[in-house]
Amino acid sequence: MNLIIDIGNTRIKAALFEQNELKDFFVFETTDALLASDLFGKYSIKQCITASVVDKIEPFLKRLNAGIQTLLFTSETPSPLVNLYRSANTLGSDRLASAVGGNLLFPGKNLLVIDAGTCIKYNFVNSNDEYLGGGISPGLQMRFKALNTFTARLPLLDIDQNFDSFIGTNTNESILSGIQIGALAELQGLIEKYKNIYPDINIVLTGGDAYFFEKRLKNRIFTDSFLILKGLNRILEYNLKAASLK
C-alpha cells in the first residue's frame, strides 16, 4: 500500500492507494498529528511519497523515513511528463503533481488543470505530454484577507455561496462582487484564451475552492478533489517501476 502525503500551505492531506486505486483519505493540521495517527499501525504501508510547498520539513521526513521508505518529490524527481518549465527548481510540487494527475485522466491530450486553493494555479500540459507552465494568482481567501489587511476600513469577509450579483449595492456586496465574480471572470477569461489556441483542450478543476467555481463556469469542466494525490501516487509508481528495471 502506498502512503501519499501532500503538505500544503493550510493543511496536510494524506491518502492510501493500492496501485492506482484510492483506498482512504485523511486531513491533518500538522505533521506531528499525522505521525501520531493510527495510519501506521492500522495499514500495511510499503512505501511513501511526500510533496511539500512549505520549508523545513526535514525533521518530519527523518521520522517518517525511520519506518517507511519515503520519496521526497522535488523538481528533480523523474515523472511521466516532460518538464519544460524554464525555472524547474522553483516549480511548486503541487503544480506538477496536479498536471500529472490530470494527464492520467487525459493522456496525450491538451490539458489545463486549475487548482483553486490558497492560490489559483493554472497548469498546462500539451498533447505531447509536456508540461509547459501556466499562471499563479491569489486564491479567494487570500483576496479577502488582502483587502482587510491592506486597507483601514474594509471588513474581512468569507465566501458567500448564495451571492451572484454583478453589482454590489453596499460595501460587503461590493467586496463579494469584486472577489467572487472577479475571480470567476478571471478563470473564465483564461479558459477562453487557452481554448482560442487549443480548441480541443480539456479542463480539470481541483483544490479546496473547486466547489465554488465548478457550477459557475460556463465551460465543460471535469472536477477531481483528489487530483494532486493521484498525481503523486502515479509519480511514486513511475519511480518504483523505473527502479525495478535497473
N, C-alpha and C positions, 0 to 999 in steps of 0.2 A: 504494500500500500504506500502511495506517495503522499507526503505532507507538503502542502503548498502554503507559503506564508507571504502575504503582501503587506508590508509596513508602510502605511500612508501617512499623510500629514495630520489626520484627525483620528484615525483608528487603525487597528490591526485586524486584517481578515485572514482567515485560515480555512483550508479545505482539504478533504481527504479524497483521493482518487484511486480507483483500481484501473490501471492503464488509462483509458480516456473517459471513464465513467465517474462522474461526481457522486460521491457517496454521502458526504456530510459537509456542513459549512458552519463556521464559528466566527464570532466577532469578539475582540478583546480590546480593553482600553490601554493596556501596557504589555510590554514583552514579559515582565515578571508574572503577570496574570496568565499569560499563555503557558509559560514554563511550569506554573503551579497547577495547571488544569489537569484533568484526568485523561487527556488525549493519549499520553504516552503509556499509560497502564491499560487503557481500555482497548486500544487499537494496535495491530501489528504493523508498525511503520518501518519500512525498509530504507527509504531514502527521502530526502527533503530538498526543496529549493526555496530560497529566501530572496525576495526583492525588497528594496527599501528606497524611499525618496528622502529619508532623513539621515543625518550623520550619526556617528558614534554608536554603532550597533555591535562593535567588536566584542564587548563582554557577553552580549546575548548570543552571538554566534559561537563563541568559545564554549559556553554552557550547552548549547544545542548540539554542537559537534561532538561533545563528550559522549553522547548517547546515540546519535544518528548521523550517518554520512550526509553532509549538507553541502549543497552547491549554492554559492552566492552569485546571483545573477547580476552581471555588470555589462558594460559596453563591449567587453572583450569576450564574453561568453558566446560560443557558437550558437546560432539559432537557425531555424528553417528559412528565414528571409535573408536576402542580400541587403545589408545595411548601407545605404548610400548617403546617410546623414553626414554632412561635412564636419560637424563637431561631435562625432560619435561619443567621445569621452564625457560630454556634458548632457547627453541624451538621457532623460529620466527612464528608469527601468520600467515604470508603469506604461509609458508611451509605447515602447517597443513590444512589451508583453501584450498590450491590448491589440496591437497590429497583428501579432502572431495569432492571437485568439480569433480575430476577425478573418484572417486568411484561412484558418481552419474551416470556417463556415463557407468562405467563398474563394477556394483555391484557384489561382490562375485568372482572377477577375480584378478589375479596377475596384478599389475599396476605400471608403472614407470611414474611419472609426472616430466617433465623437464621444469623448469621456467627460461627462458632466459631473465633476466632483468639486473639490476645493478650487481647482482651476478647471476651465473648459479647455480640453486639449483636442486638437484636430490631427489625425494621423492618417496619412495617405500611403497606400500600397498599390502599385500598378499591376497590370496583368502579367508581368514577368516575375511576380513575387519579389519585387524590390521595394524596400521601404525608403521613401524619399524625404519625409518630414511632414510639416503641416503648420500648425499655429497653436499659440497658448494665449488665453485671456482669463481675466478674473471670473471665478465661479459666482453663483448667486449670493451665497453667504458672504463672500469676500466683498462683493459690491455693496451689500447692505452695511457691512462693518466699515467700509471705507467712507461712505457718506457720513456716518455717525462720527467717525474718528477725526476726519479732516475738516469738519465744519463745527460751528459753535452751537447751532440750534436744531439741526436735523436729527430726528429720533432714530433709534435703532429698531428696525422692523424685521419681520421674518416673512418667509414665503406665504402668500395667500393663494391657495388653490382656487378659490372662487372669484378672484379678481381677474378680469379680462378686458377692462376698459382701456381704450387708447388714450383718452383724455382724463387726466386726474383732476377732480374738482376741489380737492383740498391737498394739503401738504403730504399726508400719508398716501393718498391715492397717487399723487404725482411721483412719489418715490417708487411705489409699486409699479406704476406705468413705466417709468424710466428704466427700472432694473428688470422687471419680468418681461414686459413687452419688448424692451430694448434688447435683452439677451436672446429672446425668441427671434427677433428680426435679424440679429447677428447670425444665428445658426442658419436660418432660412436663406439669408443672403449668401453666405459662404457655400452652402449646399448648391445653390443655383450657379455660382461661379464654377464649382467643380463640375457640375452637370453640363455646363456650356463647353467645357474642354473634353470631358469624358461622359458622353450621353448615357452609356451603359453602366455607370458607376453604381455600386451597391453601398448603402448607408447602414452602418451599425451604431447603435447608441448604447452606452453603458454609463456607470457611475451613479453616485448617490442621488443626483437630481434628474436622472433619466426619466423618472416617473412624471416629472413636471412637464418635460418637453415632448414626450412621445405622442400624446394625444393632441398636441397643439401644432405640431409640424405638418405641413401640407404634403410633404413628400412621403413616399413609401419607405418606412423605417423598420429595421429589424432590431429589436431590443434584447439584450442579454446582460443581466446583472452580474454574471459570473465570468465575464469575458476575460478579464485580466488573469484570474485564477486559472482558467482554461488555457490561456496562452502560456503561463508559467509552467503548467503541467506538461504541455506539449514541448516546451524547451527542455525540461528535465528529461522527458522520454527521448528526445532527439539526442541529447548528450549521453544518456545511458546506452543507446543503440550504437553511437559512434565509438564509445569506449569498448563495447563488446566486440567490435570489428577489428580492433587493434591487435 
